[in-house]
């Protein structure tokens, strides 16, 4: 992995954590301050979708953080592997694309599940 790729991964993880913090704020969810028993069905569904979307964002951030930690460990251990930070082109671009595709699939799967359950 090149140094610029490693730094980009760290920045992306920070961006996703910031996004998660914004998305997971219960005060911003639909129906904030209303007891669930007093919410309309649509409001409950919107609230549920907001929770699932925040969880999908966190899952994406966790995957990137795990990748960053793995690269740090390999680099600190002096390993010369595709996962260690190097100045050469590596397979990281493929790994990053796969991780981004998996994150997109996870988010889409959560959205489809919410839609099937009658949630917007």
Secondary structure, 3 states (H helix, E strand, C coil): CEHHHHHHHHHHHHHHHHHHHHHCCHHHCCCCCCCHHHCCHHHHHHHHHHHHHHHHHHHHHHHHHHHHHHHHHHHHCCCCCCCCCECCCCCHHHHHHHHHHHHHHHHHHHHHHHHHCCCC
